[in-house]
């Protein structure tokens, strides 16, 4: 099986966040999509090992930030390659609070969602959330695709990403 075929699916690059009291959580995700329009519902896939996963389960809500091609690579790295258990990912990031959840500055759009259903997908949980609020912050920005992230930014997939390919299979 050539797992590189799976990397030809189209993905975006997003930051998924939530909060539990005063503690803020967030991680990079590439698996997000709109499921319905009325009511608007968004699905995101988060690895069970991510601290953000457990906090979405506990809080029952998440925010999805859509990143643009001009996003600073350090923002992606800061949210994608360390755990909220060990680091305050928001310490040096501008953000606003929307519906009680942090939304990193620089996102071209964001949505806040109330979890309405979950599905266990082995290593990941798919959270289906009803959109409670959303905003298009930078209409002129171009959404970042995962292909762009790999080809132009030269980013790699962390081990918890659904698209991770072990080095021996690369």
Secondary structure as UniProt FT lines:
FT   HELIX           3..8
FT   STRAND          14..20
FT   TURN            21..22
FT   STRAND          23..29
FT   STRAND          32..37
FT   TURN            38..39
FT   STRAND          40..47
FT   TURN            48..49
FT   HELIX           51..59
FT   STRAND          61..66
FT   TURN            69..70
FT   HELIX           73..80
FT   TURN            84..86
FT   TURN            89..92
FT   STRAND          95..98
FT   TURN            99..100
FT   STRAND          101..104
FT   TURN            105..106
FT   STRAND          109..121
FT   TURN            122..123
FT   STRAND          124..136
FT   TURN            139..140
FT   HELIX           146..151
FT   TURN            159..160
FT   TURN            162..163
FT   HELIX           167..169
//
